[in-house]
């Protein structure tokens, strides 16, 4: 099922990866953009995932780690996410994206480690965390326990796509706000 999810979400996943690849995580300004993007996206997801699912705990932990990293850099997060009236998301569709991101986080971490800025390197809570890797194991276990994976696949894929889009839209929002702030 995870390979079917990968195939169905490849376009939105690639769009996000391409956009994030434009950021130089070794540079303070780009790293701050990255952290703010992640923070905004996790804040949005917090509003869309049922609080009684383990994925909600992962989201809350990521928000706390990102808040800590932003604090190390002495910058704030972002304004409240702009979420309209949308239905809640399937936690496993979200988990596929956020917990699966631990694979890509390795690449991001290697780029971040090239920084000569000690403050940037000190903001390590998010990139050093193993929470997402542990969540991936829970995701795989929950996926195996689905009674009818074929029935659930369309919903999981749609919500995984929505999750990738939330991260992408968060990046656009953060960049827009930073550009507007710099121009003011």
Buried (B, 14 or more C-beta within 10 A) or exposed (E): BBEEBBEBBEEBBEBBBEBBEEBBBBBBEBBBBBBBBBBBBBBBBBEBBEEEBEBBBBBBBBBBBBBBBBEBBEEEBBEEBEEEEEEEBBBBBBBBBBBBBBEBBEEBBEBBEEBEEEEBBEBBBBBEBEBBBEBBEBBBEBBEEBEEBEEBBEEBBBBBBBBBBBBBBBBEBBBEBBEEEEEE
